[in-house]
Amino acid sequence: MSMDPPGSGSTVRRIMLGASLRRLREERGLTRDVAGFHIRASESKISRMELGRVGFKTRDVEDLLTLYGVSDDAERRALLEMVREANTPGWWHKYSAVLPQWFSTYVGLEEAASLIRTYEVQFVPGLLQTANYARAVYQLGNPDATPEDIDQRVHLRMQRQERFTRKDGPRLWAVIDEATLRRTIGGGEVMSEQLQHLLHVATFPNITIQVMPFRYGMHAAEGGAFSIMRFPESDLSDVVYVEQLWGALYLDKREDIDPYLTAMEQLCVESTTPGGTVELIDGLLRKM
Protein backbone atom coordinates (compact mmCIF):
# COMPACT_ATOMS: atom_id res chain seq x y z
CA MET A 1 0.00 0.00 0.00
CA SER A 2 1.37 3.43 -0.83
CA MET A 3 1.37 6.54 1.29
CA ASP A 4 -0.19 9.59 -0.34
CA PRO A 5 2.38 12.41 -0.47
CA PRO A 6 1.57 14.72 2.44
CA GLY A 7 3.42 17.72 1.03
CA SER A 8 6.40 19.56 2.42
CA GLY A 9 5.50 19.59 6.11
CA SER A 10 7.00 17.42 8.83
CA THR A 11 6.09 13.96 7.57
CA VAL A 12 7.13 12.16 10.71
CA ARG A 13 5.19 14.57 12.93
CA ARG A 14 2.11 13.78 10.87
CA ILE A 15 2.68 10.06 11.32
CA MET A 16 3.22 10.45 15.07
CA LEU A 17 0.12 12.60 15.49
CA GLY A 18 -1.93 10.18 13.41
CA ALA A 19 -0.74 7.24 15.50
CA SER A 20 -1.72 9.09 18.70
CA LEU A 21 -5.20 9.82 17.36
CA ARG A 22 -5.66 6.19 16.31
CA ARG A 23 -4.60 4.99 19.77
CA LEU A 24 -7.02 7.39 21.49
CA ARG A 25 -9.90 6.35 19.21
CA GLU A 26 -9.27 2.65 19.76
CA GLU A 27 -9.04 3.13 23.54
CA ARG A 28 -12.57 4.60 23.42
CA GLY A 29 -13.80 1.72 21.28
CA LEU A 30 -14.95 4.06 18.49
CA THR A 31 -15.01 3.28 14.78
CA ARG A 32 -13.52 5.52 12.11
CA ASP A 33 -17.04 6.08 10.80
CA VAL A 34 -18.10 7.59 14.12
CA ALA A 35 -14.98 9.76 14.29
CA GLY A 36 -15.51 10.94 10.71
CA PHE A 37 -19.14 11.86 11.35
CA HIS A 38 -18.08 13.89 14.41
CA ILE A 39 -15.82 16.15 12.31
CA ARG A 40 -18.07 16.17 9.21
CA ALA A 41 -15.71 13.92 7.28
CA SER A 42 -15.60 10.43 5.81
CA GLU A 43 -14.20 7.25 7.31
CA SER A 44 -11.48 7.31 4.65
CA LYS A 45 -10.34 10.75 5.78
CA ILE A 46 -9.97 9.51 9.36
CA SER A 47 -7.97 6.59 8.00
CA ARG A 48 -5.66 8.94 6.09
CA MET A 49 -5.30 11.20 9.13
CA GLU A 50 -4.34 8.27 11.36
CA LEU A 51 -1.72 7.17 8.84
CA GLY A 52 -0.28 10.68 8.57
CA ARG A 53 -1.15 10.96 4.89
CA VAL A 54 -3.00 14.26 4.95
CA GLY A 55 -2.59 17.62 6.66
CA PHE A 56 -4.33 18.31 9.96
CA LYS A 57 -6.72 21.14 10.78
CA THR A 58 -6.56 22.37 14.38
CA ARG A 59 -10.36 22.39 14.67
CA ASP A 60 -10.62 18.76 13.50
CA VAL A 61 -8.03 17.61 16.03
CA GLU A 62 -9.67 19.62 18.83
CA ASP A 63 -13.05 18.04 18.05
CA LEU A 64 -11.54 14.54 17.92
CA LEU A 65 -9.76 15.02 21.24
CA THR A 66 -13.08 16.05 22.80
CA LEU A 67 -14.79 12.99 21.30
CA TYR A 68 -12.01 10.76 22.63
CA GLY A 69 -12.38 12.18 26.13
CA VAL A 70 -9.02 13.96 26.28
CA SER A 71 -9.71 16.66 28.86
CA ASP A 72 -6.23 17.10 30.38
CA ASP A 73 -5.00 20.53 29.31
CA ALA A 74 -1.34 19.49 29.07
CA GLU A 75 -2.11 16.48 26.87
CA ARG A 76 -4.34 18.54 24.60
CA ARG A 77 -1.71 21.28 24.27
CA ALA A 78 0.99 18.74 23.40
CA LEU A 79 -1.11 17.17 20.66
CA LEU A 80 -2.20 20.53 19.25
CA GLU A 81 1.43 21.65 19.20
CA MET A 82 2.11 18.59 17.05
CA VAL A 83 -0.49 19.92 14.60
CA ARG A 84 1.49 23.13 14.25
CA GLU A 85 4.77 21.27 13.83
CA ALA A 86 3.25 18.85 11.32
CA ASN A 87 2.12 21.75 9.16
CA THR A 88 5.43 23.63 9.32
CA PRO A 89 7.32 23.40 5.99
CA GLY A 90 10.68 21.64 6.10
CA TRP A 91 13.92 23.23 4.93
CA TRP A 92 13.48 21.53 1.54
CA HIS A 93 10.30 23.50 0.88
CA LYS A 94 12.35 26.13 -0.97
CA TYR A 95 13.12 23.48 -3.60
CA SER A 96 9.45 22.75 -4.27
CA ALA A 97 9.66 24.14 -7.82
CA VAL A 98 12.01 21.33 -8.86
CA LEU A 99 11.11 18.69 -6.28
CA PRO A 100 8.29 16.30 -7.23
CA GLN A 101 5.61 16.15 -4.55
CA TRP A 102 5.98 12.40 -4.21
CA PHE A 103 9.69 12.84 -3.46
CA SER A 104 9.05 15.55 -0.87
CA THR A 105 7.58 12.79 1.25
CA TYR A 106 10.81 10.85 1.05
CA VAL A 107 12.99 13.83 1.98
CA GLY A 108 10.83 14.43 5.05
CA LEU A 109 11.15 10.81 6.15
CA GLU A 110 14.88 10.76 5.40
CA GLU A 111 15.36 13.89 7.49
CA ALA A 112 13.87 12.18 10.53
CA ALA A 113 15.31 8.69 10.11
CA SER A 114 17.95 7.33 12.48
CA LEU A 115 18.89 4.47 10.14
CA ILE A 116 18.56 4.17 6.38
CA ARG A 117 19.32 0.89 4.66
CA THR A 118 19.33 1.07 0.89
CA TYR A 119 19.94 -1.22 -2.08
CA GLU A 120 20.75 0.26 -5.50
CA VAL A 121 21.13 -1.43 -8.87
CA GLN A 122 21.29 1.46 -11.36
CA PHE A 123 23.03 4.44 -9.74
CA VAL A 124 25.16 5.14 -6.69
CA PRO A 125 22.72 5.99 -3.84
CA GLY A 126 21.88 9.70 -3.84
CA LEU A 127 23.27 10.19 -0.33
CA LEU A 128 26.66 8.95 -1.54
CA GLN A 129 26.86 10.79 -4.87
CA THR A 130 29.35 13.51 -5.75
CA ALA A 131 27.97 16.75 -7.19
CA ASN A 132 29.29 15.93 -10.67
CA TYR A 133 27.85 12.42 -10.61
CA ALA A 134 24.50 13.74 -9.34
CA ARG A 135 24.46 16.32 -12.12
CA ALA A 136 25.07 13.65 -14.76
CA VAL A 137 22.33 11.42 -13.32
CA TYR A 138 19.80 14.23 -13.24
CA GLN A 139 20.63 15.30 -16.79
CA LEU A 140 20.11 11.73 -18.00
CA GLY A 141 16.65 11.54 -16.50
CA ASN A 142 15.62 15.11 -17.29
CA PRO A 143 17.07 16.08 -20.69
CA ASP A 144 14.83 19.17 -20.97
CA ALA A 145 15.69 20.58 -17.53
CA THR A 146 17.18 24.08 -17.42
CA PRO A 147 20.68 24.62 -15.99
CA GLU A 148 19.05 26.45 -13.05
CA ASP A 149 16.80 23.47 -12.29
CA ILE A 150 19.73 21.10 -12.43
CA ASP A 151 21.77 23.32 -10.10
CA GLN A 152 18.91 23.35 -7.58
CA ARG A 153 18.46 19.59 -7.65
CA VAL A 154 22.19 18.99 -7.21
CA HIS A 155 22.34 21.50 -4.35
CA LEU A 156 19.39 19.79 -2.66
CA ARG A 157 21.15 16.44 -2.92
CA MET A 158 24.31 17.85 -1.39
CA GLN A 159 22.30 19.40 1.45
CA ARG A 160 20.62 16.08 2.18
CA GLN A 161 24.05 14.51 2.62
CA GLU A 162 25.15 16.95 5.32
CA ARG A 163 23.36 15.09 8.14
CA PHE A 164 25.41 11.97 7.42
CA THR A 165 28.76 13.74 7.67
CA ARG A 166 28.15 14.91 11.25
CA LYS A 167 29.52 12.99 14.20
CA ASP A 168 26.00 12.53 15.57
CA GLY A 169 24.53 11.83 12.14
CA PRO A 170 22.17 8.94 11.38
CA ARG A 171 23.42 5.58 10.14
CA LEU A 172 23.51 4.83 6.42
CA TRP A 173 23.96 1.24 5.28
CA ALA A 174 24.16 0.91 1.50
CA VAL A 175 24.36 -2.22 -0.61
CA ILE A 176 25.31 -1.36 -4.18
CA ASP A 177 25.12 -3.77 -7.11
CA GLU A 178 28.50 -4.26 -8.77
CA ALA A 179 26.98 -3.24 -12.11
CA THR A 180 26.42 0.24 -10.68
CA LEU A 181 30.13 0.70 -10.02
CA ARG A 182 31.10 -0.58 -13.47
CA ARG A 183 28.57 1.59 -15.32
CA THR A 184 30.31 4.83 -16.33
CA ILE A 185 28.10 7.83 -15.62
CA GLY A 186 29.21 11.27 -16.77
CA GLY A 187 32.49 10.05 -18.27
CA GLY A 188 35.63 8.50 -16.88
CA GLU A 189 36.74 11.49 -14.81
CA VAL A 190 33.37 11.87 -13.11
CA MET A 191 33.18 8.15 -12.42
CA SER A 192 36.71 8.03 -11.02
CA GLU A 193 35.89 10.91 -8.69
CA GLN A 194 32.72 9.08 -7.59
CA LEU A 195 34.56 5.85 -6.78
CA GLN A 196 37.18 7.75 -4.80
CA HIS A 197 34.38 9.49 -2.90
CA LEU A 198 32.90 6.11 -1.96
CA LEU A 199 36.26 5.07 -0.53
CA HIS A 200 36.34 8.28 1.49
CA VAL A 201 32.85 8.11 2.98
CA ALA A 202 33.30 4.41 3.73
CA THR A 203 35.70 5.50 6.47
CA PHE A 204 32.93 7.35 8.33
CA PRO A 205 31.81 5.44 11.45
CA ASN A 206 28.11 5.80 10.63
CA ILE A 207 28.34 4.73 6.96
CA THR A 208 28.61 1.12 5.81
CA ILE A 209 29.03 0.27 2.12
CA GLN A 210 28.77 -3.24 0.70
CA VAL A 211 28.77 -4.45 -2.90
CA MET A 212 26.62 -7.25 -4.31
CA PRO A 213 29.17 -8.92 -6.62
CA PHE A 214 28.43 -10.50 -9.99
CA ARG A 215 29.65 -13.89 -8.79
CA TYR A 216 26.50 -14.44 -6.75
CA GLY A 217 24.26 -14.39 -9.82
CA MET A 218 20.61 -14.30 -8.73
CA HIS A 219 19.98 -12.85 -5.28
CA ALA A 220 17.22 -11.85 -2.86
CA ALA A 221 16.53 -8.39 -4.32
CA GLU A 222 16.24 -9.07 -8.06
CA GLY A 223 13.05 -6.99 -8.00
CA GLY A 224 15.02 -3.74 -7.89
CA ALA A 225 16.16 -0.90 -5.68
CA PHE A 226 14.55 0.01 -2.35
CA SER A 227 15.27 1.76 0.93
CA ILE A 228 14.18 1.01 4.48
CA MET A 229 13.95 3.89 6.95
CA ARG A 230 13.89 3.45 10.71
CA PHE A 231 13.03 6.21 13.19
CA PRO A 232 14.10 6.93 16.76
CA GLU A 233 10.47 7.09 17.92
CA SER A 234 9.55 3.60 19.17
CA ASP A 235 5.90 3.91 18.12
CA LEU A 236 6.76 4.55 14.46
CA SER A 237 7.05 1.59 12.13
CA ASP A 238 9.76 1.29 9.50
CA VAL A 239 8.91 2.71 6.09
CA VAL A 240 10.00 1.06 2.83
CA TYR A 241 10.56 3.40 -0.11
CA VAL A 242 10.37 1.98 -3.64
CA GLU A 243 10.98 4.54 -6.37
CA GLN A 244 9.33 4.18 -9.76
CA LEU A 245 9.78 6.11 -13.00
CA TRP A 246 7.21 8.81 -12.17
CA GLY A 247 6.36 8.21 -8.56
CA ALA A 248 7.10 6.08 -5.53
CA LEU A 249 5.57 3.62 -3.08
CA TYR A 250 5.80 4.16 0.67
CA LEU A 251 5.07 0.92 2.50
CA ASP A 252 4.33 1.03 6.22
CA LYS A 253 2.35 -2.13 6.99
CA ARG A 254 4.21 -4.97 8.68
CA GLU A 255 3.15 -7.53 6.08
CA ASP A 256 4.53 -5.28 3.34
CA ILE A 257 7.75 -4.37 5.15
CA ASP A 258 8.83 -7.85 6.25
CA PRO A 259 9.77 -9.19 2.77
CA TYR A 260 12.05 -6.18 2.24
CA LEU A 261 13.68 -6.63 5.64
CA THR A 262 14.33 -10.28 4.80
CA ALA A 263 15.75 -9.36 1.38
CA MET A 264 18.00 -6.71 2.91
CA GLU A 265 19.36 -9.11 5.52
CA GLN A 266 20.14 -11.64 2.80
CA LEU A 267 21.83 -8.99 0.66
CA CYS A 268 24.08 -8.00 3.55
CA VAL A 269 25.08 -11.63 4.12
CA GLU A 270 25.92 -12.24 0.45
CA SER A 271 27.63 -8.91 -0.31
CA THR A 272 31.24 -7.93 0.26
CA THR A 273 32.46 -7.03 3.71
CA PRO A 274 33.38 -3.35 4.13
CA GLY A 275 37.02 -4.38 3.61
CA GLY A 276 36.10 -6.33 0.51
CA THR A 277 34.26 -3.26 -0.78
CA VAL A 278 37.45 -1.20 -0.56
CA GLU A 279 39.41 -3.89 -2.42
CA LEU A 280 36.79 -4.08 -5.19
CA ILE A 281 36.62 -0.31 -5.68
CA ASP A 282 40.42 -0.03 -5.60
CA GLY A 283 40.57 -2.64 -8.33
CA LEU A 284 38.09 -0.73 -10.49
CA LEU A 285 40.05 2.51 -10.06
CA ARG A 286 43.30 0.84 -11.13
CA LYS A 287 41.65 -0.25 -14.38
CA MET A 288 40.37 3.25 -15.26
C-alpha positions in Angstrom: 0.0 0.0 0.0 1.4 3.4 -0.8 1.4 6.5 1.3 -0.2 9.6 -0.3 2.4 12.4 -0.5 1.6 14.7 2.4 3.4 17.7 1.0 6.4 19.6 2.4 5.5 19.6 6.1 7.0 17.4 8.8 6.1 14.0 7.6 7.1 12.2 10.7 5.2 14.6 12.9 2.1 13.8 10.9 2.7 10.1 11.3 3.2 10.5 15.1 0.1 12.6 15.5 -1.9 10.2 13.4 -0.7 7.2 15.5 -1.7 9.1 18.7 -5.2 9.8 17.4 -5.7 6.2 16.3 -4.6 5.0 19.8 -7.0 7.4 21.5 -9.9 6.3 19.2 -9.3 2.6 19.8 -9.0 3.1 23.5 -12.6 4.6 23.4 -13.8 1.7 21.3 -15.0 4.1 18.5 -15.0 3.3 14.8 -13.5 5.5 12.1 -17.0 6.1 10.8 -18.1 7.6 14.1 -15.0 9.8 14.3 -15.5 10.9 10.7 -19.1 11.9 11.4 -18.1 13.9 14.4 -15.8 16.2 12.3 -18.1 16.2 9.2 -15.7 13.9 7.3 -15.6 10.4 5.8 -14.2 7.2 7.3 -11.5 7.3 4.7 -10.3 10.8 5.8 -10.0 9.5 9.4 -8.0 6.6 8.0 -5.7 8.9 6.1 -5.3 11.2 9.1 -4.3 8.3 11.4 -1.7 7.2 8.8 -0.3 10.7 8.6 -1.1 11.0 4.9 -3.0 14.3 5.0 -2.6 17.6 6.7 -4.3 18.3 10.0 -6.7 21.1 10.8 -6.6 22.4 14.4 -10.4 22.4 14.7 -10.6 18.8 13.5 -8.0 17.6 16.0 -9.7 19.6 18.8 -13.0 18.0 18.0 -11.5 14.5 17.9 -9.8 15.0 21.2 -13.1 16.1 22.8 -14.8 13.0 21.3 -12.0 10.8 22.6 -12.4 12.2 26.1 -9.0 14.0 26.3 -9.7 16.7 28.9 -6.2 17.1 30.4 -5.0 20.5 29.3 -1.3 19.5 29.1 -2.1 16.5 26.9 -4.3 18.5 24.6 -1.7 21.3 24.3 1.0 18.7 23.4 -1.1 17.2 20.7 -2.2 20.5 19.3 1.4 21.6 19.2 2.1 18.6 17.1 -0.5 19.9 14.6 1.5 23.1 14.3 4.8 21.3 13.8 3.2 18.9 11.3 2.1 21.7 9.2 5.4 23.6 9.3 7.3 23.4 6.0 10.7 21.6 6.1 13.9 23.2 4.9 13.5 21.5 1.5 10.3 23.5 0.9 12.4 26.1 -1.0 13.1 23.5 -3.6 9.4 22.7 -4.3 9.7 24.1 -7.8 12.0 21.3 -8.9 11.1 18.7 -6.3 8.3 16.3 -7.2 5.6 16.2 -4.5 6.0 12.4 -4.2 9.7 12.8 -3.5 9.1 15.6 -0.9 7.6 12.8 1.2 10.8 10.8 1.1 13.0 13.8 2.0 10.8 14.4 5.0 11.2 10.8 6.1 14.9 10.8 5.4 15.4 13.9 7.5 13.9 12.2 10.5 15.3 8.7 10.1 17.9 7.3 12.5 18.9 4.5 10.1 18.6 4.2 6.4 19.3 0.9 4.7 19.3 1.1 0.9 19.9 -1.2 -2.1 20.8 0.3 -5.5 21.1 -1.4 -8.9 21.3 1.5 -11.4 23.0 4.4 -9.7 25.2 5.1 -6.7 22.7 6.0 -3.8 21.9 9.7 -3.8 23.3 10.2 -0.3 26.7 9.0 -1.5 26.9 10.8 -4.9 29.3 13.5 -5.7 28.0 16.7 -7.2 29.3 15.9 -10.7 27.8 12.4 -10.6 24.5 13.7 -9.3 24.5 16.3 -12.1 25.1 13.6 -14.8 22.3 11.4 -13.3 19.8 14.2 -13.2 20.6 15.3 -16.8 20.1 11.7 -18.0 16.6 11.5 -16.5 15.6 15.1 -17.3 17.1 16.1 -20.7 14.8 19.2 -21.0 15.7 20.6 -17.5 17.2 24.1 -17.4 20.7 24.6 -16.0 19.1 26.4 -13.0 16.8 23.5 -12.3 19.7 21.1 -12.4 21.8 23.3 -10.1 18.9 23.4 -7.6 18.5 19.6 -7.7 22.2 19.0 -7.2 22.3 21.5 -4.3 19.4 19.8 -2.7 21.1 16.4 -2.9 24.3 17.9 -1.4 22.3 19.4 1.5 20.6 16.1 2.2 24.1 14.5 2.6 25.2 16.9 5.3 23.4 15.1 8.1 25.4 12.0 7.4 28.8 13.7 7.7 28.2 14.9 11.3 29.5 13.0 14.2 26.0 12.5 15.6 24.5 11.8 12.1 22.2 8.9 11.4 23.4 5.6 10.1 23.5 4.8 6.4 24.0 1.2 5.3 24.2 0.9 1.5 24.4 -2.2 -0.6 25.3 -1.4 -4.2 25.1 -3.8 -7.1 28.5 -4.3 -8.8 27.0 -3.2 -12.1 26.4 0.2 -10.7 30.1 0.7 -10.0 31.1 -0.6 -13.5 28.6 1.6 -15.3 30.3 4.8 -16.3 28.1 7.8 -15.6 29.2 11.3 -16.8 32.5 10.1 -18.3 35.6 8.5 -16.9 36.7 11.5 -14.8 33.4 11.9 -13.1 33.2 8.1 -12.4 36.7 8.0 -11.0 35.9 10.9 -8.7 32.7 9.1 -7.6 34.6 5.9 -6.8 37.2 7.7 -4.8 34.4 9.5 -2.9 32.9 6.1 -2.0 36.3 5.1 -0.5 36.3 8.3 1.5 32.8 8.1 3.0 33.3 4.4 3.7 35.7 5.5 6.5 32.9 7.3 8.3 31.8 5.4 11.4 28.1 5.8 10.6 28.3 4.7 7.0 28.6 1.1 5.8 29.0 0.3 2.1 28.8 -3.2 0.7 28.8 -4.4 -2.9 26.6 -7.2 -4.3 29.2 -8.9 -6.6 28.4 -10.5 -10.0 29.6 -13.9 -8.8 26.5 -14.4 -6.7 24.3 -14.4 -9.8 20.6 -14.3 -8.7 20.0 -12.8 -5.3 17.2 -11.9 -2.9 16.5 -8.4 -4.3 16.2 -9.1 -8.1 13.0 -7.0 -8.0 15.0 -3.7 -7.9 16.2 -0.9 -5.7 14.5 0.0 -2.4 15.3 1.8 0.9 14.2 1.0 4.5 14.0 3.9 6.9 13.9 3.4 10.7 13.0 6.2 13.2 14.1 6.9 16.8 10.5 7.1 17.9 9.5 3.6 19.2 5.9 3.9 18.1 6.8 4.5 14.5 7.1 1.6 12.1 9.8 1.3 9.5 8.9 2.7 6.1 10.0 1.1 2.8 10.6 3.4 -0.1 10.4 2.0 -3.6 11.0 4.5 -6.4 9.3 4.2 -9.8 9.8 6.1 -13.0 7.2 8.8 -12.2 6.4 8.2 -8.6 7.1 6.1 -5.5 5.6 3.6 -3.1 5.8 4.2 0.7 5.1 0.9 2.5 4.3 1.0 6.2 2.4 -2.1 7.0 4.2 -5.0 8.7 3.2 -7.5 6.1 4.5 -5.3 3.3 7.7 -4.4 5.2 8.8 -7.9 6.2 9.8 -9.2 2.8 12.1 -6.2 2.2 13.7 -6.6 5.6 14.3 -10.3 4.8 15.8 -9.4 1.4 18.0 -6.7 2.9 19.4 -9.1 5.5 20.1 -11.6 2.8 21.8 -9.0 0.7 24.1 -8.0 3.6 25.1 -11.6 4.1 25.9 -12.2 0.5 27.6 -8.9 -0.3 31.2 -7.9 0.3 32.5 -7.0 3.7 33.4 -3.4 4.1 37.0 -4.4 3.6 36.1 -6.3 0.5 34.3 -3.3 -0.8 37.5 -1.2 -0.6 39.4 -3.9 -2.4 36.8 -4.1 -5.2 36.6 -0.3 -5.7 40.4 0.0 -5.6 40.6 -2.6 -8.3 38.1 -0.7 -10.5 40.1 2.5 -10.1 43.3 0.8 -11.1 41.6 -0.3 -14.4 40.4 3.2 -15.3 
